[in-house]
Amino acid sequence: MNKYQKTPEIIIDLHGKTIAEAKVLLDTIIAEKKYSHIRMITGKCSYREHGPILQPFVKNYLEEKNIKFNQSKIQDGGEGALEVYIMERKKK
């Protein structure tokens, strides 16, 4: 294991969830401020005619909230998972 590799505090599997269900889950997790590193498994949905639905939604959601994320390493889910980093904001 790479000494700089961080393990997520929680892994959330969004398979089978609707966009509405995923949004409620994301809103709840972010509001709780319990976790700084989350792995979100969105899946690749390669069997769908128009491609994945959840992953683009999750990426857009995170970008709108200014939450840092990147694609997981291949051994952690690759294209079907995201590493999400929620940093606590400094209080003024």
C-alpha positions in Angstrom: 0.0 0.0 0.0 1.2 3.5 -0.9 2.1 5.3 2.3 0.2 8.4 1.0 -2.9 6.5 0.0 -5.8 7.3 2.2 -8.6 5.0 3.1 -12.1 6.4 2.9 -14.0 6.7 6.2 -17.2 5.4 4.5 -18.1 3.7 1.2 -21.5 4.5 -0.2 -22.9 2.3 -3.0 -25.5 4.2 -5.1 -26.3 1.2 -7.3 -30.1 1.0 -7.7 -30.8 4.4 -6.4 -32.7 7.1 -8.3 -31.3 10.6 -8.7 -33.7 11.8 -6.1 -32.6 9.2 -3.6 -29.0 9.9 -4.3 -29.5 13.6 -3.8 -31.2 13.1 -0.4 -28.3 10.8 0.6 -25.7 13.3 -0.5 -27.4 16.2 1.2 -27.6 14.2 4.4 -24.0 13.1 4.4 -22.6 16.6 3.6 -24.8 18.2 6.3 -23.7 15.7 8.9 -20.0 16.7 8.4 -18.9 13.4 9.9 -16.6 12.3 7.0 -13.8 14.0 5.2 -13.1 11.2 2.7 -15.9 9.2 1.1 -15.8 6.6 -1.7 -19.0 6.8 -3.8 -19.7 3.9 -6.0 -21.9 5.1 -8.9 -21.3 2.3 -11.3 -20.5 2.7 -15.0 -23.9 1.6 -16.3 -22.3 0.4 -19.5 -25.5 -1.6 -20.5 -27.7 1.6 -20.8 -28.3 3.0 -24.3 -27.5 6.5 -23.2 -24.8 5.7 -20.7 -24.6 6.3 -16.9 -27.0 8.6 -15.1 -25.9 8.6 -11.5 -22.2 9.4 -12.0 -22.8 12.6 -14.1 -25.4 13.7 -11.5 -23.1 13.1 -8.6 -20.2 14.9 -10.4 -22.4 17.9 -11.2 -23.7 18.0 -7.6 -20.2 17.9 -6.1 -19.0 20.6 -8.5 -21.9 22.9 -7.6 -21.1 22.5 -3.9 -17.3 23.1 -4.6 -16.5 19.6 -3.2 -13.3 18.1 -4.4 -13.4 14.6 -6.0 -11.6 12.4 -8.4 -12.0 9.1 -10.0 -11.1 6.1 -7.9 -8.1 4.0 -8.7 -8.8 0.9 -10.7 -8.5 -1.4 -7.7 -11.0 0.8 -5.8 -13.7 0.9 -8.5 -12.1 2.8 -11.3 -14.5 4.5 -13.6 -17.5 3.4 -11.5 -16.4 5.1 -8.3 -15.4 8.5 -7.0 -13.2 9.6 -4.1 -14.9 12.5 -2.5 -13.1 14.9 -0.1 -15.2 17.0 2.1 -13.1 19.6 3.8 -14.4 21.4 6.9 -14.6 25.1 6.3 -12.7 27.4 8.6 -14.9 29.4 10.9 -14.5 33.2 10.8 
